[in-house]
């Protein structure tokens, strides 16, 4: 890791700078894929699957069996793990189901809001180097709780055209019937435009590489919503003299193994723990199968020794990490001071892994500093809010002058007229014998 000892705050931004994502050449690759899928539908999807995933795709759609049948393809232990994670994630997200209560803003003027599901949603589940079983749960569970009518799941096939059986099981227990064996920008285009086989959706969710991310951003121009801007995954680990260097090293590696462009930022308040953690990180890295990927990530990630907790908190909020691990004594006391983070893990027994898989919180989180303005995915992201208002005659009379005066000031006379004609009607009724 790149080490820094009490760097000047003016240098922090440069030290924790994220990997560059704005590659203008990407558009020259992605745009033709989107256009081809828009024009040619399934034919283009199959062609790009052959070119990019090296698989001749005869059938795009995968038949999803019932959960009992799907479970036959995985071990009992893995089935139990998926079921437990599903239960925890569902329990956490059920707490987000809010009901709007009517409020009378003035006598006779009642306002309220109600939630409506986004009817058709696309769930993109990356494949490639690792089957992201957990992402199916993280996207599918809040979508189901929100009441979305149609869930369309796209994931790239393996070299033999198969989908990991645990992914099929996860889809089956969430009753996702539309599972398509396609990935990359062509999958995003297929869900955005719709093809002969792939239904068109209203909003696309899920992580992906830089091609997938750009494809999602370009689909916004076509009127298709997306969950949030996305970049490489990241963690910031904060530690003091009470932390175990082995724990810290493992936490840094659990993020670094995601990809060579993942960022694992280490901020420490104790020199001895700092030095031991750097040694343990190298020792443990040699033990993991994805050591080459993790090592490249670590080589590009900063390790920062600071002498003040206040400075550390300031650095955290400036960086706005996707994942934040606070492994210090009395970690809970820092909670009110954390202004910008996607998901926070408190104390020595809360590794990031639990949030990635099964504690219940969602692992689809804002990266690249977007935690300053975005939240982790939740039920609300699969719904939209509709506001309602109902006025009785007295309510309109009470609010009439306010509305007419504002409309007149804005020179929108028809707005004023819409109230005036009603007042005239009320006056007539009041004058009738």
SELUM-674303 format. One record per residue: residue in three letters; y, z, x of N, C-alpha, C in turn. Coordinates in steps of 0.001 Angstrom, whole numbers, plus 500000, padded with zeros to 6 digits. Example, Ala and Ser with C-alpha at 12.3 -4.5 7.8 and 13.67 -1.06 7.14 Angstrom:
BEGIN
Ala494310507800513190495500507800512300496700507800513200 Ser497750507080512850498940507140513670500030507870512900 
//
This chain:
BEGIN
Unk498807500000500847500000500000500000501245500000500884 Unk502342499503500352503620499520501074504234500912500912 Unk504442501635501985504909503025501907506408503147502157 Unk507013504095501395508447504347501506508667505866501471 Unk509449506372502408509725507801502484511170508054502050 Unk511318508718500922512648509041500378513619507856500448 Unk513246506745499855514144505594499894515428505852499113 Unk516480505162499498517755505271498804517611504721497381 Unk518130505430496374518029504936494985518543503516494800 Unk519458503100495628519962501727495518518890500708495873 Unk517838501158496554516759500250496951515568500285496001 Unk515580501207495038514426501363494164514045500072493443 Unk515023499404492891514743498205492102513985497167492919 Unk514382496998494167513712496044495033512313496523495395 Unk512161497835495625510866498386496034509807498209494952 Unk510180498457493693509199498381492592509284497057491839 Unk509881496078492451510018494774491796508647494204491454 Unk508510493727490244507237493195489787506977491795490341 Unk505706491379490336505393490022490792506128488984489952 Unk506610487947490600507360486898489897506462486188488894 Unk507000485964487679506233485295486630506851483970486197 Unk508108483743486564508798482544486103508493481362487021 Unk507415480689486718507019479509487481507323478276486646 Unk508356477514487012508739476362486184507645475313486081 Unk506719475314487035505638474324486986504647474622485867 Unk504627475872485398503695476232484329503948475414483065 Unk505205475221482735505521474467481512504980473055481569 Unk504999472463482750504488471089482876502983471038482645 Unk502318472173482815500882472246482549500614472598481092 Unk501352473593480574501054474136479253501550473239478121 Unk502737472697478258503294471889477162502391470723476749 Unk501845469952477696500953468861477279499705469350476543 Unk499216470547476898498059471096476194498413471397474742 Unk499560472026474545499993472340473177500180471072472357 Unk500806470076472955501065468835472233499773468102471898 Unk498826468101472831497549467431472582496798468098471440 Unk496796469430471420496112470147470338496827469911469014 Unk498154469873469051498907469616467817498529468259467232 Unk498376467259468096498108465898467616496625465642467350 Unk495764466163468203494352465779468158493413466875467661 Unk493929468086467488493115469156466923491881469487467735 Unk490732469559467049489482469966467691489137469107468904 Unk489437467827468833489094466934469937489762467391471232 Unk491034467739471152491750468203472340491237469565472793 Unk490933470434471846490406471757472182489114471622472981 Unk488229470770472523486954470575473216487153469952474592 Unk488087469021474686488329468357475967488869469336477002 Unk489805470182476601490360471156477553489352472256477876 Unk488450472571476943487380473520477247486459472939478308 Unk486203471637478216485371470972479232486068470949480588 Unk487370470626480584488104470506481840488366471850482505 Unk488730472857481701489186474128482259488106475209482294 Unk487244475230481286486176476233481248484827475663481660 Unk484796474352481909483591473685482414482400473855481478 Unk482686473707480182481620473806479203481817472746478120 Unk480742472029477841480760471020476773480554471731475446 Unk481619471851474681481609472645473457481202471784472266 Unk479987471998471780479534471254470610480115471850469333 Unk479999473169469203480519473869468034481549474900468486 Unk482738474831467914483792475778468273483542477135467646 Unk483153477136466394482981478394465655481634479018465957 Unk481648480334466116480436481094466386480034481849465126 Unk478767481781464773478271482539463626478149484015464016 Unk478807484879463260478773486313463559477761486980462632 Unk476712487573463215475700488220462372476188489543461817 Unk475405490127460943475692491460460435475594492471461586 Unk476304493611461475476280494589462564474879494995463016 Unk473955495158462066472613495586462428471946494569463342 Unk472128493288463046471550492227463860472292492100465180 Unk473617492188465138474414492063466361474092493174467351 Unk473756494345466827473474495497467697472205495297468516 Unk471343494377468088470097494140468821470343493547470210 Unk471516492972470400471816492329471678472381493263472732 Unk472599494538472377473191495475473339472355496747473410 Unk472583497529474442471824498771474601472293499813473589 Unk471423500750473226471833501826472318473024502611472851 Unk473071502805474169474180503562474755475503502834474567 Unk475505501510474771476737500745474605477144500689473140 Unk476165500566472254476474500590470818477145501904470436 Unk476601503005470928477175504322470635478594504432471170 Unk478820503894472374480154503944472975481157503155472145 Unk480756501963471704481649501137470887481942501816469558 Unk480911502387468942481095503073467654482031504267467795 Unk481872505042468870482726506209469082484165505793469329 Unk484358504756470176485711504257470440486352503760469158 Unk485577503049468356486084502522467080486539503660466175 Unk485754504715466118486101505861465272487406506516465729 Unk487560506706467046488763507354467573490001506498467373 Unk489859505198467646490998504284467505491426504201466040 Unk490458504166465150490774504115463721491490505384463280 Unk491005506538463739491600507810463347493055507898463791 Unk493325507486465018494700507518465531495601506576464737 Unk495125505361464496495975504369463826496153504652462340 Unk495208505367461744495387505759460335496600506668460168 Unk496959507391461232498129508269461150499423507477461059 Unk499359506169461305500554505331461265500788504691459900 Unk499913504951458952500050504349457623501113505110456832 Unk502306504572456835503441505236456196503693504676454804 Unk504208505505453937504580505093452580506064505380452393 Unk506809504379451961508244504550451753508546505356450504 Unk509452506310450625509850507134449481511202506647448957 Unk511315506437447640512599505988447086513728506970447383 Unk514901506420447662516071507253447900517205506759447006 Unk517898507686446363519042507320445525520295507430446390 Unk520797506272446834521943506285447748523229506714447058 Unk523335506485445763524394507029444926523874506997443501 Unk524447507727442587523894507797441230523642506409440633 Unk522389506193440215522037504932439579521656503830440541 Unk521677504100441862521325503086442867520110503597443634 Unk518965503010443365517720503450443991517214502380444951 Unk516857502800446192516364501881447215515050502430447791 Unk514165501522448176512925501925448832512360500735449594 Unk511334501022450394510668499949451125509166500038450925 Unk508526498889451046507070498816450951506549497902452053 Unk505352498186452526504714497391453564503853496297452942 Unk503850495152453574502965494061453206502289493539454467 Unk500998493238454402500316492762455605500741491345455985 Unk500715491064457266500794489676457723499443489065457379 Unk499424488040456575498178487593455966497177487016456969 Unk497643486141457872496729485475458809497151485797460238 Unk496272486467460976496610486863462342495583486316463320 Unk496073485922464487495213485416465542495057486456466632 Unk493834486744467020493545487728468054492999487005469273 Unk493740487039470374493267486387471590492630487426472498 Unk491375487210472854490625488142473695490260487409474987 Unk490867487769476116490545487081477370489074487244477737 Unk488577486280478474487214486363478996487290486268480505 Unk486568485336481055486679485113482492485991486187483299 Unk486778486981484046486191487932484986485622489173484321 Unk485995489455483076485500490657482406485566490477480896 Unk484500490865480173484535490784478703485322491960478138 Unk486445491702477506487308492784477032486895493221475623 Unk485793493934475569485264494452474306486302495333473625 Unk486942496184474410487881497155473849489077496486473188 Unk489479495319473686490645494642473112490369494179471687 Unk489120493825471409488770493471470028489047494658469107 Unk488674495854469551488909497055468746490399497347468635 Unk491123497207469745492546497547469766493377496620468879 Unk492930495391468707493643494446467841493067494446466423 Unk491755494465466344491117494321465039491268495528464131 Unk491232496738464702491313497937463863492673498066463174 Unk493805497997463906495080498081463176495295496911462228 Unk494739495747462554494859494605461642494138494895460327 Unk492951495473460423492204495819459214492919496915458422 Unk493422497935459112494132499015458422495396498498457748 Unk496023497502458358497250496945457783496972496110456542 Unk495718495670456382495364494873455209495449493379455417 Unk495452492922456682495511491483456955494307490793456309 Unk494568489686455629493504489019454871492579488199455754 Unk493118487602456807492307486720457642492549487030459117 Unk491458487339459826491511487597461256490789486468461977 Unk491500485805462883490930484700463650490859485128465107 Unk489661485180465655489465485664467020489067484508467932 Unk489815484346469010489499483323470007489196483985471343 Unk488125483548471981487779484048473306487028482958474058 Unk487298482786475352486649481694476091485166481952476275 Unk484353480894476258482908481067476431482548481287477896 Unk481380481873478105480824481969479447480358480580479898 Unk479867480494481103479460479201481658478379478521480818 Unk477570479322480134476518478749479288476940478615477830 Unk478220478869477560478738478730476205478582479965475343 Unk478023481010475906477782482231475123478999483151475130 Unk478970484106474227479955485181474173479197486487474408 Unk479787487383475189479118488644475499478661489312474196 Unk477389489723474121476864490291472864477616491519472374 Unk478201492292473300478970493464472862480247493040472153 Unk480817491915472562481999491395471876481628490939470463 Unk480458490343470344479989489907469027479759491134468131 Unk479196492194468699478976493407467916480303494009467463 Unk481278494064468376482592494608468020483227493808466894 Unk483107492489466966483651491637465903482914491874464586 Unk481615492093464670480823492248463445481162493537462706 Unk481375494645463441481656495905462743483055495906462136 Unk483916494985462589485246494853462000485289493726460966 Unk484120493151460687483994492087459684484906490900460003 Unk484976490540461289485738489353461701484793488160461646 Unk485018487274460704484114486148460485484514484899461262 Unk485812484790461591486288483614462330486320483940463822 Unk485241483636464528485176483820465973485013482447466612 Unk485995482076467423486023480752468027485820480845469530 Unk484978479985470062484653480022471489485628479164472293 Unk486867479537472278487879478796473024488861479778473654 Unk489404479405474794490343480270475491491524479485476014 Unk492363480157476784493488479505477425494564479051476461 Unk495445478204476983496559477688476181496069476904474976 Unk494902476256475110494379475476473982494005476357472801 Unk493571477591473082493253478523471987494521478962471277 Unk495574479239472037496847479640471438497400478508470576 Unk497328477292471090497804476128470323496986475939469058 Unk495673476111469154494810475917467993495149476912466884 Unk495384478163467260495747479164466247497165478942465729 Unk498043478433466591499431478231466184499625477039465262 Unk498930475938465578499074474716464779498002474590463703 Unk496825475163463996495679474934463129494995473628463500 Unk493681473606463443492918472376463703491913472210462574 Unk491025471236462740489997471022461716489091472250461560 Unk488936473009462648488046474176462624488791475498462683 Unk489881475528463415490604476781463656491721476948462629 Unk491708478019461850492780478226460867494132478492461548 Unk495192478010460937496546478304461412496891479744461051 Unk497517480460461992497856481861461748499374482044461722 Unk499781483220461274501210483539461195501719484274462436 Unk500804484970463129501216485747464302500033485838465258 Unk500318485748466552499267485770467573499412487033468429 Unk498289487695468675498256488943469425497293488807470599 Unk497503489650471604496518489769472666497035489396474037 Unk496403489947475071496808489674476446496238488358476937 Unk496633487977478137496116486749478728496783486473480056 Unk496336485425480714496938485058481992498289484389481767 Unk498899483911482838500244483355482728500299482101481857 Unk499205481365481776499184480172480923499149480575479447 Unk498337481563479138498262482079477773499598482690477361 Unk500188483465478267501467484115477973502546483089477680 Unk502629482051478502503634481009478274503357480260476980 Unk502088479979476711501741479274475468502192480078474254 Unk501995481400474292502450482251473192503963482173473039 Unk504671482222474156506137482171474098506623480834473548 Unk505943479752473910506339478436473412506030478285471923 Unk504991478959471444504653478856470029505696479515469134 Unk506494480426469711507577481021468927508508479932468422 Unk508726478910469240509598477797468843509026477014467664 Unk507720477169467435507061476459466334506964477333465090 Unk507621478480465125507633479346463951506457480299463865 Unk505727480466464966504604481400464993505040482641465763 Unk504906483813465168505313485052465818504261485492466838 Unk504677486319467803503735486903468753503963488412468813 Unk503007489118469402503089490575469429504215491069470324 Unk504273490623471574505296491083472512505236490221473759 Unk506313490204474556506235489526475851505192490242476710 Unk504539489504477579503485490123478379503538489650479821 Unk503122490521480703503008490196482115501794490898482679 Unk501627490893484000500490491577484613500493493067484292 Unk499300493644484199499171495062483875499678495924485018 Unk500094497171484680500734498027485685500548499499485346 Unk500608500330486390500576501778486224501521502408487231 Unk502126503515486849502857504354487786502210505730487741 Unk501760506203488898501124507509489004502095508472489696 Unk502437509553489004503318510585489562502474511805489907 Unk502640512325491139501827513458491575502666514457492360 Unk502169515702492391502783516723493230501684517426494018 Unk501991518575494598501039519277495464499811519767494720 Unk499870519848493384498728520353492611497682519276492345 Unk497989518020492610497110516915492238495965516731493232 Unk494850516249492734493683515940493555493804514499494055 Unk493863514267495364494018512906495899492922511941495452 Unk491709512451495235490624511582494778490926511066493372 Unk491413511954492500491790511534491152492882510466491217 Unk493877510726492049495012509806492158494561508442492654 Unk493704508433493665493218507178494218492435506385493179 Unk491579507088492431490790506414491400491688505825490316 Unk492751506554489954493679506049488938494406504796489422 Unk494815504784490659495482503613491218494521502414491244 Unk493283502651491612492302501572491677491932501042490298 Unk491907501939489301491529501493487957492525500493487403 Unk493748500527487912494725499520487519494662498318488441 Unk494511498572489738494514497483490711493370496499490491 Unk492244496964489949491102496071489787491278495069488648 Unk492313495242487829492544494287486745492786492885487286 Unk493637492770488302493956491452488831494790491572490096 Unk494835490498490853495574490539492117497070490711491900 Unk497551490369490698498976490534490413499275491814489642 Unk498257492659489427498495493959488801499262494849489774 Unk500039495777489223500855496628490078500472498094489881 Unk500179498777491001499841500199490976500882500934491816 Unk501809501588491151502911502270491823502560503750491972 Unk502671504259493188502360505665493455503640506379493864 Unk503992507434493107505167508248493413504683509676493614 Unk504957510239494795504415511552495125505514512477495645 Unk505348513767495365506334514767495759505828515665496891 Unk504658515357497423504084516190498479503517515293499580 Unk503922515543500828503531514671501939502025514689502187 Unk501414515867502135499985515967502385499177515216501334 Unk499502515424500067498815514708498979499060513205499103 Unk500259512837499470500629511436499649499710510773500678 Unk499592511386501832498795510790502908497310510777502574 Unk496820511868501978495402511927501610495060510891500539 Unk495968510695499612495719509729498536495610508316499088 Unk496466507962500033496398506623500624495049506416501323 Unk494546507457501994493235507356502648492118507236501618 Unk492175508065500573491143508027499538491131506700498796 Unk492294506110498625492374504819497934491583503764498698 Unk491709503752500010490964502793500815489463503116500811 Unk489135504399500877487720504783500875487046504395499562 Unk487694504699498452487108504394497141487116502907496838 Unk488100502216497359488181500770497095486928500058497591 Unk486399500524498704485204499890499275483980500063498380 Unk484041501014497436482895501319496581482819500461495336 Unk483903499815494952483930499136493647483612497646493798 Unk482947497047492797482581495631492874483785494694492997 Unk484905495072492370486084494196492400487044494610493521 Unk486461495013494652487278495547495751488244494519496311 Unk487858493258496349488750492228496905489987492052496029 Unk489776492056494716490893491951493780491787493182493901 Unk491162494350493875491923495601493941492716495707495243 Unk492105495283496343492794495399497631494053494543497674 Unk493980493344497141495164492470497119496273493087496266 Unk495881493701495160496868494363494313497502495535495043 Unk496679496344495700497191497504496421498117497097497564 Unk497750496040498262498561495589499399499985495239498976 Unk500135494822497728501456494412497245502156495505496448 Unk501506496675496308502054497752495482502700498837496344 Unk503749499482495834504468500496496620503938501909496437 Unk503951502672497522503678504110497493504941504801497989 Unk505496505684497164506827506239497432506743507755497508 Unk507195508309498622507266509762498776508699510206498513 Unk508868511094497526510190511614497180510203513130497342 Unk511384513687497516511487515137497706512063515864496492 Unk512187515143495358512845515753494199512242515212492910 Unk511820516115492021511218515705490754512212514956489877 Unk513476515383489899514491514695489106514626513239489507 Unk514572512981490806514628511597491278513414510808490797 Unk512265511463490815511041510789490376511137510364488914 Unk511654511257488078511816510923486656512815509778486493 Unk513870509820487271514866508743487218514237507408487604 Unk513379507426488622512695506210489047511748505703487966 Unk511028506632487339510106506250486261510853505534485145 Unk511954506123484703512693505522483596513347504204483994 Unk513680504055485249514221502776485709513137501701485715 Unk511935502094486119510817501142486201510231500820484825 Unk510198501798483919509648501635482563508218501107482607 Unk507278501920483099505913501430483299505135501215482009 Unk504206500300482077503265500097480978502426501361480787 Unk501799501822481859501039503069481856501715504053482805 Unk501812505309482380502392506347483225501436507538483262 Unk500965507879484460500120509051484644500965510140485300 Unk501090511285484633501871512408485167500889513500485576 Unk500531513511486850499569514475487370500309515504488212 Unk501073516345487527501840517412488176501603518707487425 Unk501931519828488057501821521105487366502759521147486167 Unk502258521655485042503038521752483801503615520381483403 Unk502735519414483355503135518037483046503817517929481687 Unk503403518760480735503973518689479380505492518859479370 Unk506004519617480340507442519858480362508253518605480667 Unk507594517587481200508306516339481507508394515399480313 Unk507613515672479284507559514759478131508946514426477575 Unk509823515396477310511137515045476747512008514198477674 Unk511668514201478962512494513479479929512065512023480117 Unk510893511678479577510405510299479725511020509443478627 Unk511880508525479026512593507677478064511934506316477887 Unk511290505811478943510767504440478900509366504393479496 Unk508371504190478647506984504023479091506164503511477921 Unk505121502753478228504268502249477158503330503319476634 Unk502559503937477533501638504997477158501573505988478312 Unk501581507293477982501681508343478998500417509198478996 Unk499936509532480192498713510310480377499080511584481133 Unk498872512733480491499389514002480990498300514865481619 Unk498548515318482838497670516267483494496518515623484240 Unk495748516439484967494691515909485831493485515352485101 Unk493319515710483830492109515295483108492363514158482120 Unk493442513428482333493815512332481417493967511022482185 Unk492859510444482649492965509162483358493376508043482404 Unk493969507031482955494376505887482137493195505261481413 Unk492011505369481991490811504763481412490573505190479975 Unk490887506464479652490600506937478293491465506205477272 Unk492700505895477632493556505147476724493159503687476636 Unk492632503154477729492186501761477722491015501553476777 Unk490217502609476584488977502425475843488833503237474559 Unk489099504521474607488533505301473512489283506537473059 Unk490387506933473672491057508143473193491609507941471785 Unk491994506707471483492524506392470152493802505593470208 Unk494640505820471221495893505078471338495605503622471672 Unk496577502757471416496356501327471627496646500959473073 Unk495819500077473634496036499688475022496826498384475159 Unk497254497814474039498130496644474102499553497161474194 Unk500122497086475412501359497798475730502376496868476378 Unk503658497233476311504696496412476942504651496518478461 Unk504700495380479121504716495324480576506068494791481048 Unk506196494629482350507367493980482953508690494658482597 Unk508655495953482324509872496675481980510251496598480523 Unk509458495896479704509782495768478281509594497083477522 Unk509042498105478199508924499412477545510290500010477231 Unk511348499426477785512696499878477413513021499510475973 Unk512346498510475432512709498023474099511516497815473171 Unk510298497780473719509108497529472910508195498742472913 Unk507362498834471875506367499899471761504979499302471937 Unk504003500189472161502621499741472140502249499270470742 Unk501215498443470684500809497852469411500346498925468429 Unk500651498731467159500235499660466115500098498941464784 Unk499802499695463765499605499111462436500853498359461982 Unk502021498891462290503279498251461879503383496813462374 Unk502794496531463512502893495182464078502103494160463281 Unk501214494628462424500431493731461579500962493707460145 Unk502132494290459962502763494330458647504227493942458777 Unk504816493637457647506272493537457609506757494423456472 Unk508000494824456583508597495734455606509493494965454648 Unk509302495179453363510147494556452344510983495655451695 Unk512278495453451657513149496444451014513360496088449544 Unk513487497114448713513704496947447279514907497776446857 Unk515588497334445819516624498142445207516658497870443703 Unk516960498893442941517067498760441490518238499595441018 Unk519178498942440316520365499626439807520329499628438280 Unk520737500729437706520947500726436267522433500409436012 Unk522825500399434777524210500012434448525210500943435120 Unk524915502231435067525830503195435677525893503021437191 Unk524761502687437787524728502485439227525590501314439650 Unk525534500228438876526365499070439214527845499428439083 Unk528188500169438043529594500572437881530050501457439044 Unk529157502313439514529522503214440612529764502475441929 Unk529001501418442146529074500742443439529940499481443394 Unk530378499104442202531050497813442010532275497631442904 Unk533193498589442904534425498418443679534150498291445176 Unk533180499043445663532824498957447092532378497549447438 Unk531500496980446613530972495647446885532066494594446738 Unk532855494686445655533881493658445416534966493683446487 Unk535356494864446925536391494953447962535899494372449284 Unk534650494651449636534103494097450880533935492584450780 Unk533460492107449630533285490664449451534627489944449514 Unk535639490538448898536983489936448932537509489882450369 Unk537281490954451124537755490995452509537064489941453365 Unk535814489630453038535076488621453799535265487214453228 Unk536099487095452172536397485810451542535148485141450960 Unk534246485963450465533041485464449806533161485775448322 Unk533923484928447638534307485192446253533135485168445288 Unk532087484374445612530941484331444700530188485660444712 Unk530174486318445875529558487642445936530302488601445001 Unk531613488540445053532455489377444191532233489016442726 Unk532107487721442458531936487236441088530632487740440477 Unk529574487817441311528278488273440798528359489690440244 Unk529260490497440754529468491839440228530427491792439041 Unk531485491000439158532505490937438106531924490518436767 Unk531063489494436764530526489008435480529674490079434805 Unk529032490888435592528214491972435031529109493081434467 Unk530201493374435162531136494381434651531760493915433344 Unk532079492626433258532631492066432029531630492206430882 Unk530344491950431182529307492097430169529201493544429694 Unk529257494475430661529197495898430296530399496290429443 Unk531559495773429777532773496085429011532650495590427575 Unk532073494386427419531884493836426078530958494725425267 Unk529871495155425921528909496012425201529545497328424787 Unk530396497865425654531040499143425359532067499011424235 Unk532642497806424062533665497598423046533072497185421697 Unk531780496848421717531156496434420469531016497646419527 Unk531261497424418236531160498539417271529711498992417095 
//
